[in-house]
Amino acid sequence: MKAITIKYVGPTNTKGSRWIATAEGGHKVTVSYDYALNSEQNAMEAAKALCKKLDWKGTLAVGQDAKGNYQAVFVTEFTTYYV
């Protein structure tokens, strides 16, 4: 299973707010914060940017963990569970 962790990073003196999406193997992409989107939408855009970089295709689901980071995973009709 491929999983992506998406973390918000606040602004510094030299960089604006941004989202960093990482996956196993050290793969990483940084995306500027888009103020027209909410947090979950920004996280999904960062995940999509990483998928594009790695040429990963599929359907993503995104959710927030207890630490406030977002996690994105690929889903299919065979692995989707409704509870």
C-alpha positions in Angstrom: 0.0 0.0 0.0 1.2 3.5 -0.8 0.6 6.1 1.8 1.4 9.9 1.7 1.9 12.1 4.8 1.0 15.7 4.3 2.3 18.3 6.8 1.5 22.0 7.1 4.5 24.3 7.6 3.9 27.9 8.7 5.6 30.9 7.2 9.2 32.0 8.1 11.0 35.2 7.4 12.0 33.9 3.9 9.2 31.5 2.9 5.5 31.6 2.9 3.1 28.9 4.3 3.4 25.6 2.5 2.4 21.9 2.5 5.0 19.1 2.4 3.9 15.7 1.1 6.2 12.7 1.7 6.1 9.1 0.9 8.4 6.1 1.7 11.8 6.1 0.0 12.4 9.8 0.8 10.1 11.1 -1.9 8.9 14.6 -1.2 7.2 17.6 -2.7 6.5 21.1 -1.4 3.4 23.1 -2.4 2.6 26.7 -1.6 -0.5 27.3 0.6 -3.5 28.2 -1.6 -5.7 30.5 0.4 -8.6 29.9 -1.9 -8.8 26.3 -0.5 -9.4 24.9 3.0 -6.8 22.8 4.8 -8.1 19.4 3.6 -8.2 20.7 0.0 -4.6 22.0 0.3 -3.5 18.7 1.7 -5.1 16.9 -1.2 -3.4 19.2 -3.7 0.0 18.5 -2.1 -0.7 14.7 -2.3 -1.7 15.0 -5.9 1.5 16.9 -6.7 3.6 14.1 -5.2 1.6 11.5 -7.2 2.2 13.5 -10.4 5.9 13.7 -9.7 6.1 9.9 -9.1 3.6 9.0 -11.8 1.2 7.3 -9.4 -2.3 7.0 -10.5 -5.5 6.0 -8.7 -8.2 7.3 -6.3 -6.9 9.0 -3.2 -8.7 9.4 0.2 -7.4 11.9 2.7 -7.9 12.3 6.4 -6.3 13.9 9.4 -4.4 12.1 12.1 -4.2 12.8 15.8 -1.0 15.0 15.3 -2.8 17.2 12.9 -1.0 15.9 9.8 -3.0 14.6 6.9 -2.6 11.1 5.5 -3.6 10.1 1.9 -4.0 6.5 0.7 -5.1 5.0 -2.5 -8.5 3.3 -2.4 -10.3 0.9 -4.7 -13.8 -0.5 -4.5 -12.3 -3.7 -3.1 -10.6 -1.9 -0.2 -13.3 0.6 0.7 -15.1 -0.1 3.9 -18.1 1.7 5.2 -18.7 1.6 8.9 
